[in-house]
């Protein structure tokens, strides 16, 4: 019987996801503003290299190079008619790399936001969103994705549209993460607690947060989600610290060791699937792998009484504070 992701999470296990895809592609020469998804067709070797670097670092989940693979995003480059094709190729590339790994690796079909706003605030209808997500999901399914990974969402209705679109074409597991980057809420005002309870009701396999404003804020989100739905599989993929402009280049200040410490903290706060987002690289994932494999039974995270209104400072003071048990 084929190993399932749920098998790795059984009994309180922790699964390591990969880091940023775009960050690595820029290092390989992807032009600013260019759609990464075209590399699934024109430069599959580069896409494979990114996946392989994360697999070698110890990642157990790799996300496909399809974040902007909806018809809405691809339309910006007159590629909307190639959505299914580019998604299928992206999933197939990741699947080939995963199948050759020396440890179990699951392929998550990355589905990012459309970039549009749903009616009545915007111009996109719910039905149009569902159709676009279904086209993308069909490509990912046909390419061999083991599960679907809705990410960086700010609107629960758009998450719902993505879930509906996926379920029209596939019965594989669904994960979803939202970006809480506006005082502990998403851009559309969704709180971590509301997001967790709502997505739990939709029978999503795992849900959580990605991107955001650094470690402290996303740690607060993890804690609040875990408190809201203690039995859920919580995902967290933090940026590698905060971005800074250095020599006309955007760089993140989170070192591999800082990401390793974050990995241990969020695990203690209730996360079971942990990875990196913007600015993170294979060297960050490698140190996170080491940290998660190390014995951290003596690590205590004091996390209680935190609310969104309290802000990240409260997490730094309570939820994010660590101490070591005294040796007995």
N, C-alpha and C positions, 0 to 999 in steps of 0.2 A: 504494500500500500504506500502511495506517495506521501512523503512528509508534508504536513500542512503548517502554515504559519501559527495556527492555534496550538500546535504541538510544542513549538518553541516557547510559547507564552504560558503553557500549562504549569501550574504550581508556582506562579509568581516569577516566571522567567522574564528576562529583559532581552529585547531584540535591538540590534544596532542597524540603523538606516544610514544611507550615504549622506554626502554633503552636497554643496552647490554644483549644479551642472553648468550653468552659464559662466560662473567664475573660471572654471577650467577651460571652457571653450574660448573665452576671450584670450586666455594664455596661448591657445593653439592658433589664434589668428582670426577668430570670428569678428567681423566688423561691427562697429557700433550701429545699432538699429537693424542689423540683418536678422532675418528669421532663423534661429538655430535649427528648426525642424527640417530645413532644406538639406542639412548635412546628412540626414538619414538616407538621402538619395545620392548626394554628390560626394560626400566625404565620410562614408560609414566607418572607415578605419579610425578616424579621429573620435567618433562617438564611442566606438568600441574601446579605445584607449582610456577614455574618461571612466567608463564603467569598470574596466579592468583595474584601474588605479584604486578605485573604491573597494572593489572586491579584495584586492591584495591587502588593503588596509584593515580588512576584517568585516566590512559591511555585509549584512544578511538580507537587506532590502536595497535594491537599486531602482531609482525612478527613471522612467523612459524620457528620452529627449523630445517631449511632446507638450511641454507646459503651455505653449501658445498654439496648440493644434486645433482649436475650434475654428469653424468657418468664419466666425466674426473676426478673430485675430488674424487669420491667414488672408482675409479679404484686404487687409491693409497693404498686402504685397501681391494682390491679384492672384492668390493661390487657394482661394476658397474651394475650388472644385477638386483640390488634391488632398483635402483633409483626411479622408479615409486611407488613402495611399500612404501619406507621410506618417500617419499614426501607426499603421500596420508595419511599415518598415522600421520605425523606431522601436516598437515592441519586439520585433524579430531580432534586431541587433542586440538588445539587452538580454533577450532570452538565450541567444547563442552564448553570450559571455557568462551568463548565470549557469547554464548547463555544464560549462567547462570548468567551473570553480571547484576547489578542493574542499569546500564546505557548503552547506545548504544556502542558496541565495534565491530570494523571491523577487520577481519582476513586478513592479507596481506601475501601472499605466497612469502617468501624470496628466492631470486635467486641471488647467488653471482657469481663472475667470475669463469671461468673454471680453472684458473691457467695456462692456455696455452696462447701462442701468435699466432695470426693469420698469415697465409702466406701473403706476402713472407718473413716477418721478422722471423716468427716461423714455426712450423710444422702443426698447426691445420688449416684445410680448413674451409671456411665460412659455407659450407654445413654441415660439421661435427658438427660445433657449433650449428647451427639451429636445427639439429636433437637431440642433447643432451638437449638443452633447451626445445624442444617440449616434450620430455619424462618427464622431470621434471615438466613442466607446466601441463601436463595431470594428473599427480599424485596429484598436488596441487588443480587442478580443481575438481577432483573426491572426494577429501577429504573435499571440501566445502569452500575453500578460497574465500573471497569476491572480492579480487583484487590481482594483482601480484605486487611484489616489487623487482625490479632489483636494486642491490646495490653494492657499493664499486667498481665501474667500472673505468677503466682508458682509455679504447679504445672505441670510438664511434661506430666502426664497430662491436665490441662485443655486445654493447648495441643493435644495430640494429638486430644482429642475435638473441638475446634474445627476442626482440619484435616480430620478424617474427616467431620464434618458438612458442611463446605464442599464437599468432593469428591463428596459424594452428589448435589449439585445443580448444580455448576458446575466447569468446567475452567479458570477464569481463575486468574492467578497469586496466590500467597498469600505475605504477609509476616507476620512475628510478632515482637513485642518483649516482653521480660519486665522486671519492675521489681526491680532489685538494691538493696534499701534496708536490708538487715540485715547490716552488716559485709561488704559486697561480695557478699552472697548474696541470693537471693530470700527472702521470708518462709518458704517451705517448704524452704529450705536448698540450693537449686540454685546451683551455681557458674557463672560465665560460660563457662568452658571446657566443662563438661558440657552446658550449654544449647546452645552453638554446635555441638558435635559431634553432638548428638542431632537438632537441627532440620535440620542439614545432611543427615543420613541420611534425613530425611523429604522431601527434595527441595523444600524451601521456597525460593522465589525470593530472599528477603532476610530477614535476621533481625538482632536486636540488642537494644537496651535503651531504655527510656523512663522518665520520672519520676525516682525515686531521691532521693538526698541531695546535690544540688548537683553542680558541675562536676567536682571532683577524683575523686569516686567513680565517676561514669559514664565519665570518661575512662579510668580503670583498667579498667573493664569492656570498653570498646571495644578497648583494647590486648590484653587477654587473649583476647577472641573472635577478633580478627584473627590473633593468634599461633596459636590453636587450629585455625582454618580460614582460611588466608591467601587462598584463592581465592574466598571468599564475599563477597556483597554485605552489608556491615554497616550497620545502621540505628542512629541515635542521635537521640533527642528528649529533651533535658535540660529540667528545670524551669529557670525564669529565676532561678537562684541558690537561696537558702534562704528559707523563709517567716518572716516576723516579724509579731507583733501590734502594729499601730500605730493608735492612735485607734479601738480596738475593731474593727479590720479587718485581715484577713490580707493581707499584701503581700509580694511577693518582691523580694529585694535585687539581683537581676541586672539591670543596665542594658542597653540595646541594644548599647553598645560591649562590655560583658562577654560578651554572647551572640555578638557578632561574633568576638571573640577565641577563644571556645570552639569556634566553627564551624571556624576555621582549625586549631586544635589537634587536634580529633577527625578532621578530614580527614587530617592528617599521621599520625595514629595508625592509620588504616586504614578509617575510615568512608566510605561512598560515598553514603548517603542521610542527610541531616542536617536536623533541624527542632527545634521547641521543644515543651515540654509545659506543665505548670501554671505559670501566671503570665506566660507569654510572650504577646506581642501583636503586631499587625502591624508596629509600630515596631521590635520586636526582629528580626522576619523580614527587614525591609527592610535593616537594618544587616548581617545575616548574608549577604544577597544581595550586598551591596557587597563584603563581605570575601571571599566565595568567588569573586567575579568578578575581584578584584584579583590581581595577580601576586604569588604567595607562594612562588615558586621558591627564594627565599633563606631560607625558614623551615625550621628544623631542629628536630624534636622528639626529644629524647634519651630514648628509651624502651627500657629493657632490664632484664631480671632482675626484673620485678615479679610478685608472686604475690598472690592474694586475701588470704593471711595477713599480707602486708606492710601492707595497708590503704591508704587514700587518701593518707596522708602520704608514702608512697613514690612515688606518682604525682606529687605536688606537687614532690618532690625530683628525680625523674628523668623519668617519662613526661610530666609536665605542664610541664616546664621548657622554655622556648624561648630560642633565641639567634639572632642574625642572622649570616649568613656575612659575612666581611669582603669589601669590594669589591675586585675584582681589576682 
